[in-house]
Amino acid sequence: MRPLRAGHWHWVEGKGYRKAVLLRAEALRAPALVQLVEIPPHTAVPPHYHKTSLEVFHIIAGTGSMTIDGATHQLAPGDTLTCEPPQVHSAANDSDQTWRYIVFKTNVTEEDTYWS
């Protein structure tokens, strides 16, 4: 058991978002990763893709939209969406509230984010 207390993670700024790694491959015993992602109000993450990583997004707070290969999906707390490699995807928060979701990534490799 490895408890991770709320607020005890390290935030990393990205393009239109910030993320905190909650669990790495060593803890998961697999080439996988679990991240907490936040997108501030009226901010977007530009289109990008991954050659190997499959991502599962689970919304925990706020609302926003994800566009995957041209199809836009409106998401709210409790919704889950998958994105397979090499699908191009982006995210947008058009609300006045921070959008927060958990990302479960499998088949994680180094430098696997390619910005469109």
MARROMI-16192 format. One record per residue (C-alpha): residue number from 0; x, y, z. Coordinates in steps of 0.05 Angstrom, whole numbers, padded with zeros to 5 digits. Layout:
<pts>
<pt resi="NUM" X="X" Y="Y" Z="Z"/>
...
</pts>
This chain:
<pts>
<pt resi="0" X="00000" Y="00000" Z="00000"/>
<pt resi="1" X="00026" Y="00069" Z="-00019"/>
<pt resi="2" X="-00020" Y="00125" Z="00004"/>
<pt resi="3" X="-00015" Y="00190" Z="-00034"/>
<pt resi="4" X="-00045" Y="00247" Z="00005"/>
<pt resi="5" X="-00084" Y="00302" Z="-00031"/>
<pt resi="6" X="-00040" Y="00361" Z="-00048"/>
<pt resi="7" X="00026" Y="00323" Z="-00038"/>
<pt resi="8" X="00042" Y="00318" Z="-00112"/>
<pt resi="9" X="00085" Y="00359" Z="-00158"/>
<pt resi="10" X="00050" Y="00400" Z="-00212"/>
<pt resi="11" X="00082" Y="00406" Z="-00281"/>
<pt resi="12" X="00058" Y="00461" Z="-00328"/>
<pt resi="13" X="00039" Y="00440" Z="-00399"/>
<pt resi="14" X="00009" Y="00473" Z="-00460"/>
<pt resi="15" X="-00058" Y="00498" Z="-00433"/>
<pt resi="16" X="-00059" Y="00451" Z="-00373"/>
<pt resi="17" X="-00021" Y="00427" Z="-00313"/>
<pt resi="18" X="-00011" Y="00355" Z="-00291"/>
<pt resi="19" X="00012" Y="00317" Z="-00230"/>
<pt resi="20" X="00036" Y="00245" Z="-00236"/>
<pt resi="21" X="-00001" Y="00204" Z="-00183"/>
<pt resi="22" X="00028" Y="00135" Z="-00200"/>
<pt resi="23" X="00086" Y="00115" Z="-00244"/>
<pt resi="24" X="00104" Y="00050" Z="-00278"/>
<pt resi="25" X="00143" Y="00024" Z="-00218"/>
<pt resi="26" X="00083" Y="00029" Z="-00172"/>
<pt resi="27" X="00036" Y="00000" Z="-00224"/>
<pt resi="28" X="00085" Y="-00055" Z="-00244"/>
<pt resi="29" X="00069" Y="-00041" Z="-00317"/>
<pt resi="30" X="00087" Y="00010" Z="-00371"/>
<pt resi="31" X="00031" Y="00054" Z="-00346"/>
<pt resi="32" X="00019" Y="00121" Z="-00312"/>
<pt resi="33" X="-00037" Y="00155" Z="-00273"/>
<pt resi="34" X="-00041" Y="00231" Z="-00276"/>
<pt resi="35" X="-00086" Y="00285" Z="-00249"/>
<pt resi="36" X="-00097" Y="00339" Z="-00301"/>
<pt resi="37" X="-00127" Y="00409" Z="-00293"/>
<pt resi="38" X="-00147" Y="00456" Z="-00348"/>
<pt resi="39" X="-00161" Y="00527" Z="-00325"/>
<pt resi="40" X="-00225" Y="00564" Z="-00345"/>
<pt resi="41" X="-00227" Y="00587" Z="-00418"/>
<pt resi="42" X="-00164" Y="00549" Z="-00436"/>
<pt resi="43" X="-00149" Y="00495" Z="-00488"/>
<pt resi="44" X="-00098" Y="00440" Z="-00498"/>
<pt resi="45" X="-00075" Y="00440" Z="-00571"/>
<pt resi="46" X="-00082" Y="00380" Z="-00616"/>
<pt resi="47" X="-00031" Y="00324" Z="-00605"/>
<pt resi="48" X="-00023" Y="00249" Z="-00609"/>
<pt resi="49" X="00016" Y="00191" Z="-00580"/>
<pt resi="50" X="00048" Y="00135" Z="-00620"/>
<pt resi="51" X="00044" Y="00082" Z="-00565"/>
<pt resi="52" X="00003" Y="00108" Z="-00506"/>
<pt resi="53" X="-00071" Y="00092" Z="-00499"/>
<pt resi="54" X="-00105" Y="00143" Z="-00453"/>
<pt resi="55" X="-00168" Y="00136" Z="-00411"/>
<pt resi="56" X="-00197" Y="00202" Z="-00386"/>
<pt resi="57" X="-00243" Y="00201" Z="-00326"/>
<pt resi="58" X="-00275" Y="00268" Z="-00309"/>
<pt resi="59" X="-00278" Y="00286" Z="-00235"/>
<pt resi="60" X="-00296" Y="00360" Z="-00234"/>
<pt resi="61" X="-00319" Y="00414" Z="-00282"/>
<pt resi="62" X="-00339" Y="00407" Z="-00354"/>
<pt resi="63" X="-00304" Y="00411" Z="-00421"/>
<pt resi="64" X="-00298" Y="00381" Z="-00489"/>
<pt resi="65" X="-00248" Y="00333" Z="-00521"/>
<pt resi="66" X="-00241" Y="00327" Z="-00596"/>
<pt resi="67" X="-00213" Y="00261" Z="-00620"/>
<pt resi="68" X="-00200" Y="00252" Z="-00694"/>
<pt resi="69" X="-00249" Y="00309" Z="-00710"/>
<pt resi="70" X="-00307" Y="00284" Z="-00665"/>
<pt resi="71" X="-00322" Y="00330" Z="-00606"/>
<pt resi="72" X="-00348" Y="00300" Z="-00541"/>
<pt resi="73" X="-00378" Y="00343" Z="-00484"/>
<pt resi="74" X="-00355" Y="00314" Z="-00417"/>
<pt resi="75" X="-00378" Y="00322" Z="-00345"/>
<pt resi="76" X="-00361" Y="00290" Z="-00278"/>
<pt resi="77" X="-00369" Y="00214" Z="-00281"/>
<pt resi="78" X="-00357" Y="00210" Z="-00356"/>
<pt resi="79" X="-00300" Y="00167" Z="-00384"/>
<pt resi="80" X="-00270" Y="00170" Z="-00453"/>
<pt resi="81" X="-00213" Y="00131" Z="-00486"/>
<pt resi="82" X="-00164" Y="00155" Z="-00538"/>
<pt resi="83" X="-00122" Y="00104" Z="-00576"/>
<pt resi="84" X="-00055" Y="00116" Z="-00610"/>
<pt resi="85" X="-00046" Y="00152" Z="-00657"/>
<pt resi="86" X="-00113" Y="00189" Z="-00652"/>
<pt resi="87" X="-00104" Y="00265" Z="-00653"/>
<pt resi="88" X="-00138" Y="00296" Z="-00593"/>
<pt resi="89" X="-00147" Y="00363" Z="-00559"/>
<pt resi="90" X="-00185" Y="00389" Z="-00498"/>
<pt resi="91" X="-00221" Y="00454" Z="-00484"/>
<pt resi="92" X="-00251" Y="00485" Z="-00422"/>
<pt resi="93" X="-00301" Y="00539" Z="-00441"/>
<pt resi="94" X="-00330" Y="00545" Z="-00371"/>
<pt resi="95" X="-00314" Y="00590" Z="-00312"/>
<pt resi="96" X="-00291" Y="00531" Z="-00269"/>
<pt resi="97" X="-00227" Y="00490" Z="-00270"/>
<pt resi="98" X="-00236" Y="00425" Z="-00308"/>
<pt resi="99" X="-00204" Y="00366" Z="-00272"/>
<pt resi="100" X="-00195" Y="00294" Z="-00295"/>
<pt resi="101" X="-00154" Y="00232" Z="-00283"/>
<pt resi="102" X="-00114" Y="00203" Z="-00341"/>
<pt resi="103" X="-00096" Y="00129" Z="-00341"/>
<pt resi="104" X="-00042" Y="00117" Z="-00393"/>
<pt resi="105" X="-00019" Y="00048" Z="-00417"/>
<pt resi="106" X="00040" Y="00029" Z="-00461"/>
<pt resi="107" X="00076" Y="00091" Z="-00437"/>
<pt resi="108" X="00142" Y="00108" Z="-00470"/>
<pt resi="109" X="00188" Y="00168" Z="-00462"/>
<pt resi="110" X="00175" Y="00229" Z="-00506"/>
<pt resi="111" X="00110" Y="00201" Z="-00535"/>
<pt resi="112" X="00073" Y="00267" Z="-00543"/>
<pt resi="113" X="00073" Y="00296" Z="-00613"/>
<pt resi="114" X="00041" Y="00365" Z="-00622"/>
<pt resi="115" X="00002" Y="00375" Z="-00686"/>
</pts>
